[in-house]
Amino acid sequence: MAECLSSCGSGLHEERMRHFREAALYLVTSQEVSRGRTTLDVVRKALAGGVRLVQLREKSMSDGELFLLACELRKITDVAGAVLIINDHIDIALACGADGVHLGQDDLPVDVARRMAPELVIGASAHSVAEVLDSQKRGASYVNIGPLFSTTTKAVAEGRLLGLEGLRRLSASAEIPFTVMGGIKREHVSSLVAEGARTIALVSAITMADDPEQAASGILKEIRRAMARYL
């Protein structure tokens, strides 16, 4: 964390990262897998269930639609005291007053984003040790390690699934906070926390649940129980 903070240096960034690290459960949205519900409705329910970290990730929306939704999510996450991250679009993150942006390997380079917005939480996707090292060198606030398991929200070749062994390998190289993602279900939580995960990112386990509020609350309790056991 020291390298990133020395590069961005912002007290606002540090405050945002404090809330980020405390959240434990990271909801990543997808209206396409929300059983006909809107992302706004799912996020409202998840916030009621205790979620305090949300990434707006809607691949099928236009930039205009995404911006309007981001502004609505900023309002409700502000009220809940939750961190809001925008996937891919640093312009939308800045325009709606979000707390951060998450960048994939084919998106804007992390160091460019850091120069543009030193106060933002900047996440980077990492599928290998080399990508973890490069992301933190460029000033990422955190890296997302994944995909761990088979997932319905993204087509991934079986050989690219990292599993627990991949998590061990990549997390050992991380000197900044890391999140984990990809096909994670409630039954995975204990083993992931045992391997050092402290922030678990989920899509369908919440968005596809009969009751997203209850699902978020139950998973968050499971994460807290596992942390109490392994910390």
Secondary structure, 3 states (H helix, E strand, C coil): CHHHHHHHCCHHHHHHHHHHHHHCEEEECCHHHCCCCCHHHHHHHHHHCCCCEEEECCCCCCHHHHHHHHHHHHHHHHHHCCEEEEECCHHHHHHHCCCEEEECCCCCCHHHHHHHCCCCEEEEEECCHHHHHHHHHCCCCEEEECCCCCCCCCCCCHHHCCHHHHHHHHHCCCCCCEEECCCCCHHHHHHHHHCCCCCEEECHHHHCCCCHHHHHHHHHHHHHHHHHHHC
